[in-house]
Amino acid sequence: HGYSDILRGQENPGNMAIINSIGVQMNYVLYEGGAVNSRIREAQERYTQALDKVAQLRNTVQHQTHGAFLNLLSNISRIKALKQALVSTKTALEAVKAGFEVGTRTTVDVVNVERDLLKAQSAYSTSRYDYVLATVRLKQAVGNLTVEDLIALNDWLTSLKIELDVAPMPVKRSEESLGEGSSSKLKELKSP
């Protein structure tokens, strides 16, 4: 609404007019070549892509977590089995050494069983190491891995001492040390 004094060439004060006006101005482009619709579709597609990436990431994390858990269970079973194998190999070594002392086993037999014991110890140690790695991977996949966990793991690894359960084998060099009855066998081998 407005008020104005309009003079129409006369200096007559009675020539005043009141003008009221109301207006609305609109600008509307009738055709933009589909640019707006194109931008809307692009934004919708980007949103859909983001949702797909989130779903893919969720699936990847679930698979990694499940795999890490199964790996951990597998390592626990493997440790139990290899520990039993280690006990069995130690028992076998004691039996072979006893047989060597009485003359029924050879040095090669003892060395072979000692080698088997070292392999069993190595496999057992490797399985324990794999278990620790599986635990760390599971904690990482779940998101619970902390600096304190890594420090504790480092302390544990640096404090480990390697113990070998293989005692040196006694070496027998004389006929008397071959055991009872072996001296006669040795004499038979020496005689023509």
C-alpha positions as CSV (number, residue, x, y, z in Angstrom):
1,H,0.0,0.0,0.0
2,G,1.4,3.4,-0.8
3,Y,0.5,7.1,-0.9
4,S,2.0,9.6,-3.3
5,D,1.4,13.2,-4.4
6,I,1.1,13.6,-8.1
7,L,1.3,16.9,-9.8
8,R,0.1,17.0,-13.4
9,G,1.6,20.2,-14.6
10,Q,-0.4,22.4,-12.4
11,E,0.4,24.0,-9.3
12,N,-2.9,23.4,-7.9
13,P,-2.9,21.7,-4.6
14,G,-6.3,20.2,-5.3
15,N,-4.8,18.0,-7.8
16,M,-3.6,15.3,-5.5
17,A,-4.3,11.7,-6.1
18,I,-4.2,8.6,-3.8
19,I,-2.9,5.6,-5.5
20,N,-3.1,2.2,-3.9
21,S,-1.3,-0.7,-5.4
22,I,-0.5,-4.3,-4.4
23,G,1.7,-6.5,-6.4
24,V,3.3,-9.9,-6.5
25,Q,6.3,-10.7,-8.6
26,M,7.0,-14.3,-9.6
27,N,9.7,-15.7,-11.7
28,Y,9.2,-19.3,-13.0
29,V,11.3,-20.9,-15.6
30,L,9.0,-23.1,-17.7
31,Y,11.8,-25.3,-19.1
32,E,15.3,-26.0,-17.8
33,G,16.2,-29.0,-19.9
34,G,15.5,-31.5,-17.0
35,A,18.5,-30.3,-14.9
36,V,16.5,-30.3,-11.6
37,N,15.1,-33.7,-12.2
38,S,18.5,-34.9,-13.1
39,R,20.0,-33.6,-9.9
40,I,17.2,-35.2,-7.9
41,R,17.8,-38.6,-9.6
42,E,21.6,-38.3,-9.0
43,A,21.1,-37.6,-5.3
44,Q,18.8,-40.5,-5.0
45,E,21.3,-42.8,-6.7
46,R,24.1,-41.6,-4.4
47,Y,21.9,-42.3,-1.4
48,T,21.2,-45.8,-2.7
49,Q,24.9,-46.4,-3.3
50,A,25.7,-45.3,0.2
51,L,23.1,-47.7,1.6
52,D,24.6,-50.5,-0.5
53,K,28.1,-49.7,0.8
54,V,26.9,-49.8,4.4
55,A,25.2,-53.2,3.8
56,Q,28.3,-54.5,2.1
57,L,30.6,-53.3,4.9
58,R,28.2,-54.9,7.5
59,N,28.3,-58.2,5.6
60,T,32.1,-58.1,5.4
61,V,32.4,-57.4,9.1
62,Q,30.0,-60.2,10.0
63,H,31.9,-62.7,7.8
64,Q,35.3,-61.6,9.3
65,T,33.9,-61.9,12.8
66,H,32.4,-65.3,12.2
67,G,35.5,-66.6,10.5
68,A,37.7,-65.3,13.3
69,F,35.5,-67.0,15.9
70,L,35.5,-70.3,14.0
71,N,39.3,-70.0,13.6
72,L,39.6,-69.5,17.4
73,L,37.5,-72.6,18.1
74,S,39.6,-74.6,15.6
75,N,42.8,-73.5,17.3
76,I,41.5,-74.5,20.7
77,S,40.8,-78.0,19.4
78,R,44.1,-78.2,17.6
79,I,46.0,-77.1,20.8
80,K,44.3,-79.9,22.8
81,A,45.1,-82.5,20.1
82,L,48.8,-81.4,19.7
83,K,49.2,-81.3,23.5
84,Q,48.1,-85.0,23.6
85,A,50.4,-85.8,20.7
86,L,53.3,-84.2,22.6
87,V,52.6,-86.3,25.7
88,S,52.4,-89.4,23.6
89,T,55.7,-88.6,21.9
90,K,57.4,-88.0,25.2
91,T,56.2,-91.4,26.4
92,A,57.4,-93.0,23.2
93,L,60.8,-91.4,23.7
94,E,61.1,-92.7,27.2
95,A,60.2,-96.2,25.9
96,V,62.7,-96.1,23.1
97,K,65.4,-94.8,25.5
98,A,64.6,-97.7,27.9
99,G,64.8,-100.1,24.9
100,F,68.2,-98.6,23.9
101,E,69.6,-99.1,27.4
102,V,68.6,-102.8,27.4
103,G,69.8,-103.2,23.8
104,T,66.6,-103.7,21.9
105,R,66.7,-100.3,20.2
106,T,69.4,-98.5,18.2
107,T,70.7,-95.0,18.3
108,V,68.9,-94.3,15.1
109,D,65.6,-95.2,16.8
110,V,66.3,-92.8,19.6
111,V,67.3,-90.0,17.3
112,N,64.1,-90.5,15.2
113,V,61.9,-90.3,18.2
114,E,63.7,-87.3,19.5
115,R,63.2,-85.7,16.1
116,D,59.5,-86.5,16.3
117,L,59.3,-85.0,19.8
118,L,60.9,-81.7,18.5
119,K,58.4,-81.7,15.6
120,A,55.5,-82.2,18.1
121,Q,56.9,-79.4,20.3
122,S,57.2,-77.1,17.3
123,A,53.6,-77.9,16.2
124,Y,52.3,-77.3,19.7
125,S,54.1,-74.0,20.0
126,T,52.9,-72.9,16.5
127,S,49.3,-73.8,17.4
128,R,49.5,-71.8,20.6
129,Y,50.9,-68.8,18.6
130,D,48.0,-69.3,16.1
131,Y,45.6,-69.2,18.9
132,V,46.9,-65.9,20.2
133,L,46.7,-64.4,16.7
134,A,43.1,-65.7,16.3
135,T,42.2,-64.1,19.6
136,V,43.7,-60.8,18.5
137,R,41.9,-61.0,15.1
138,L,38.6,-61.8,16.8
139,K,38.9,-58.8,19.2
140,Q,39.8,-56.6,16.2
141,A,36.8,-57.8,14.2
142,V,34.5,-57.2,17.1
143,G,36.1,-53.9,17.9
144,N,37.3,-54.7,21.4
145,L,41.0,-54.7,20.7
146,T,42.8,-52.2,23.0
147,V,46.3,-51.0,23.6
148,E,46.3,-52.8,26.9
149,D,45.6,-56.1,25.1
150,L,48.6,-55.5,22.8
151,I,50.8,-54.6,25.7
152,A,49.8,-57.7,27.6
153,L,50.4,-59.8,24.5
154,N,53.9,-58.3,24.0
155,D,54.8,-58.9,27.6
156,W,53.6,-62.5,27.3
157,L,55.6,-63.1,24.1
158,T,58.8,-61.5,25.5
159,S,58.6,-63.6,28.7
160,L,58.3,-67.0,27.0
161,K,61.2,-69.3,27.5
162,I,61.8,-72.1,25.1
163,E,62.0,-75.4,26.8
164,L,63.3,-78.5,25.0
165,D,62.3,-81.8,26.6
166,V,65.0,-83.8,24.8
167,A,67.7,-85.0,27.2
168,P,71.0,-86.0,25.7
169,M,71.1,-89.6,24.7
170,P,73.7,-91.7,26.5
171,V,76.4,-93.0,24.1
172,K,77.5,-96.6,24.6
173,R,80.9,-97.5,23.3
174,S,81.9,-100.7,25.1
175,E,80.7,-104.3,24.8
176,E,79.5,-104.2,28.4
177,S,77.2,-101.3,27.8
178,L,75.3,-103.1,25.1
179,G,73.2,-104.9,27.6
180,E,72.8,-108.5,28.7
181,G,73.1,-111.0,26.0
182,S,74.4,-108.5,23.5
183,S,78.1,-109.3,24.1
184,S,77.5,-112.9,22.8
185,K,75.8,-111.5,19.7
186,L,78.7,-109.1,19.2
187,K,81.2,-112.0,19.5
188,E,79.2,-114.0,17.0
189,L,79.4,-111.0,14.5
190,K,83.2,-110.7,15.1
191,S,84.0,-114.4,14.6
192,P,84.4,-115.8,11.1
